[in-house]
Amino acid sequence: MKSEKLTRRSLLGASLLGVAGIPVVVESAFAQAAATPLNPADPAAKALGYVEDSSKVDAKANPMHKADQHCGNCLQWVDKNRAAPASKCNLFPGKMVKNAGWCKVWVKAPGT
């Protein structure tokens, strides 16, 4: 049976594996902080009819909108906390949308 003794080679190998994971941890930790708020005047936001307050959606221009629809219960909401005041959105990379917001691509998230 082979000895379970810690060798320099195994220690170095384990250290290198740990170092390789650091960028992933750092990116995950700072990704939310690096995102900027989505400006409704942004061309992508305008194209999808994004508003920061779902209660102010133009009913005439968006007849499919319902009062209970908002970014926090949309399938595109990234944050697992559906009550968070803002989160990243899959539709607007690098941007944060408000929980109370809404856009034309809203789709009900399962379980909400």
N, C-alpha and C positions, 0 to 999 in steps of 0.2 A: 504494500500500500504506500502511495506517495505521501510524503510529509506535507502537512498543512502550513509549513513555515512560511512566513512572509519574506519574500526576497526583494532585493532592490528592483528587479525587473517587474515583478507583479505590482509593487508600489508605484513605480513610474507609469505603468500601463493604466492603473486605476486613476492616477492623478490626471493623465492626459484625457481620459474619458470624462472626468469631471470638468476639466477646463473647456472641453468642447461644448458642454451644455450651458455655459455662462451666457453667451449671446442670446440664447432663446429665453432664458430667465430675465435678462435685462430688457429685452425687447417687449416681453409680455408685461413687465412691471411698468414700463414707461409708455406703452402704446396708447393707453387711454389718455394719459396726461398730454401727449404730443398732439392729439387731435384738436382741431379748432372748431368753434361753433359754426354751423352751416348758416350762411346768410341767405335769407329768402330771395335776395336779388341775384344770387349766384345763377349763372345760366342753366346749370343742371337742376337746381332747385326750381327755377321758373318753369323749366320744361316739364317737370313732374308736378307742378302746382303745389309745392311745399309751402305750408304756412306754419308758424310757430304755435298757433292756438287753434285747435280743431273746431272750437265753437265759432270761429270767424271764417269758416269755409264758405265761399260763395255758392249757395245752394243751386242757383240757376246754372252756373258753369259746371257744377259737380253734382248732378242729381242723384248719383249713387251713394254719396256720402251719408252716413248715419251718425247720430249724436254720440254713440258709444265708441266710435272709431278714433284712435289716436296712436301715435308712434309707440307708446309703451305696450300696446297689445297687438302690435304688428309682427308678422313673421320675420321682417327684416331687422328688427331690434336686436342688437348684439349682446347687450348686458343681460346676464341671467337674472338680475334684479329688475323686475318689471316695474317697480315703483321708483327707480332711480330718476332723478330730475332730468338727466340727459344720458345719451348713450351713442356709441357709434352705430351707424346704419349701413347695412350691406350695399345699399344703393348709392351712397355718397362716401366713398373711401377717404379716410383721413379726416372726416368731419363728424361733429357731434350734432345730433338732433335733439330737440326738446321732447320730453315725454308727452306733453300736451299737443305736440305738432301732428301734422297729417300731410299726406301727399296722395296723388291719384293712383299709386301703385300699392296702397294699403291692402294687406291680406291678413285675415285673422290668424294669430299664432295658435297652435294647438294647445289646449288646456287653459286658455284665457277666457 
